Amino acid sequence: MNAANGEPAPDGDFGTAARPPRSPCINVCRMNPATGWCDGCLRTIDEIAGWSSFDEAARRAVWLAIEDRHGQLMRAPAPRPGAPE
C-alpha cells in the first residue's frame, strides 16, 4: 500500500500494556521531497531513524502524526495530469 497515493495509511497500532506499538513501515521506503515524509509510512526521516530508540509514548505520538498526515493528504487536491507540480 502507498499512503501518499491515496491508499489507506497503515492501520494505527498504538500497542497495549503488554505489547508496544509496531513499526508503521510497509516497505515502501521512498522519501517525498515535497512533504519530507516517506511515501509508504508517512514518517519523517528523524522518526524513521529514531523509531528503535523511541519509548512507547514517542511511538504513539508518531502514529498520531501519521494519522494527521494521512488526513492532510486525503484533503489535498489531486494533481491534474500534465500540470506542473
C-alpha positions as a Markdown table, in Angstrom:
| # | Residue | x | y | z |
|---|---|---|---|---|
| 1 | Met | 0.0 | 0.0 | 0.0 |
| 2 | Asn | 1.1 | 3.5 | -0.6 |
| 3 | Ala | -0.4 | 6.2 | 1.7 |
| 4 | Ala | 0.9 | 9.1 | -0.4 |
| 5 | Asn | -1.0 | 7.9 | -3.4 |
| 6 | Gly | -4.4 | 7.9 | -1.7 |
| 7 | Glu | -4.3 | 4.3 | -0.4 |
| 8 | Pro | -5.0 | 3.7 | 3.2 |
| 9 | Ala | -2.3 | 4.5 | 5.7 |
| 10 | Pro | -1.0 | 1.7 | 7.8 |
| 11 | Asp | -3.5 | 0.7 | 10.5 |
| 12 | Gly | -2.6 | 2.6 | 13.6 |
| 13 | Asp | -1.2 | 0.1 | 16.1 |
| 14 | Phe | -0.9 | 2.0 | 19.3 |
| 15 | Gly | 0.0 | -1.1 | 21.2 |
| 16 | Thr | -1.3 | -2.3 | 24.5 |
| 17 | Ala | 0.1 | -2.6 | 28.0 |
| 18 | Ala | 1.5 | -6.0 | 27.1 |
| 19 | Arg | 2.8 | -5.1 | 23.6 |
| 20 | Pro | 4.4 | -1.9 | 22.3 |
| 21 | Pro | 3.2 | -0.1 | 19.1 |
| 22 | Arg | 4.5 | -1.9 | 16.0 |
| 23 | Ser | 6.6 | -0.1 | 13.3 |
| 24 | Pro | 4.5 | 1.7 | 10.7 |
| 25 | Cys | 6.9 | 0.6 | 7.9 |
| 26 | Ile | 5.2 | -1.1 | 5.0 |
| 27 | Asn | 8.4 | -1.5 | 2.9 |
| 28 | Val | 7.7 | 1.3 | 0.5 |
| 29 | Cys | 10.8 | 3.3 | 1.5 |
| 30 | Arg | 10.9 | 6.5 | -0.6 |
| 31 | Met | 11.2 | 10.0 | 0.9 |
| 32 | Asn | 8.9 | 12.6 | -0.7 |
| 33 | Pro | 10.9 | 15.8 | -1.2 |
| 34 | Ala | 7.6 | 17.9 | -1.3 |
| 35 | Thr | 6.4 | 16.7 | 2.1 |
| 36 | Gly | 9.5 | 15.4 | 3.8 |
| 37 | Trp | 7.6 | 12.1 | 4.6 |
| 38 | Cys | 8.2 | 8.6 | 3.5 |
| 39 | Asp | 5.7 | 7.8 | 0.7 |
| 40 | Gly | 4.9 | 4.4 | 2.4 |
| 41 | Cys | 4.6 | 5.1 | 6.1 |
| 42 | Leu | 4.3 | 8.9 | 6.2 |
| 43 | Arg | 7.1 | 9.2 | 8.8 |
| 44 | Thr | 9.9 | 11.8 | 8.7 |
| 45 | Ile | 13.5 | 10.7 | 8.3 |
| 46 | Asp | 14.0 | 11.6 | 12.0 |
| 47 | Glu | 11.0 | 9.4 | 13.0 |
| 48 | Ile | 12.3 | 6.5 | 10.9 |
| 49 | Ala | 15.9 | 6.8 | 12.3 |
| 50 | Gly | 14.7 | 7.1 | 15.9 |
| 51 | Trp | 12.0 | 4.5 | 15.9 |
| 52 | Ser | 14.1 | 1.7 | 17.5 |
| 53 | Ser | 15.1 | 4.0 | 20.4 |
| 54 | Phe | 11.8 | 5.7 | 21.0 |
| 55 | Asp | 9.8 | 4.8 | 24.1 |
| 56 | Glu | 6.2 | 3.8 | 23.8 |
| 57 | Ala | 4.8 | 7.3 | 24.3 |
| 58 | Ala | 7.0 | 8.6 | 21.5 |
| 59 | Arg | 6.0 | 5.8 | 19.2 |
| 60 | Arg | 2.3 | 6.5 | 19.9 |
| 61 | Ala | 3.0 | 10.2 | 19.1 |
| 62 | Val | 4.4 | 9.2 | 15.7 |
| 63 | Trp | 1.3 | 7.1 | 15.0 |
| 64 | Leu | -0.9 | 10.1 | 15.8 |
| 65 | Ala | 1.3 | 12.3 | 13.5 |
| 66 | Ile | 0.9 | 9.6 | 10.7 |
| 67 | Glu | -2.9 | 9.7 | 11.1 |
| 68 | Asp | -2.8 | 13.5 | 10.8 |
| 69 | Arg | -0.6 | 13.4 | 7.8 |
| 70 | His | -2.8 | 10.9 | 6.1 |
| 71 | Gly | -5.8 | 13.2 | 6.7 |
| 72 | Gln | -3.8 | 16.1 | 5.1 |
| 73 | Leu | -3.1 | 14.0 | 2.0 |
| 74 | Met | -6.7 | 13.0 | 1.6 |
| 75 | Arg | -7.9 | 16.6 | 1.8 |
| 76 | Ala | -5.3 | 17.9 | -0.6 |
| 77 | Pro | -6.5 | 18.4 | -4.2 |
| 78 | Ala | -5.3 | 15.6 | -6.6 |
| 79 | Pro | -2.8 | 16.8 | -9.2 |
| 80 | Arg | -4.1 | 17.2 | -12.7 |
| 81 | Pro | -2.4 | 15.1 | -15.4 |
| 82 | Gly | 0.1 | 17.1 | -17.3 |
| 83 | Ala | 0.0 | 20.0 | -14.8 |
| 84 | Pro | 3.3 | 21.2 | -13.3 |
| 85 | Glu | 3.9 | 20.0 | -9.7 |
